[in-house]
């Protein structure tokens, strides 16, 4: 889910969204680094936070009909771990598509 979100966001980025920073490296050599500009970095972090807080209508393991994607991802990790430890016969991911 996070990969899909980041790929979608990166496809909308432009060269102007990045800044070139010159910095001293080892042995007093100058190095260049390209960073996402501060505005776009903050926008990307806010978008990820909004993604984690999005409510999905996938029942929680023990109670409730809805949950945040953050909780769902934690539950999926727990269920997958149980599958890997042979505590569950199957693991069917309940990850929704991002719209």
Order of alpha helices (4+ residues) and beta strands (2+ residues): alpha-beta-beta-alpha-beta-beta-alpha
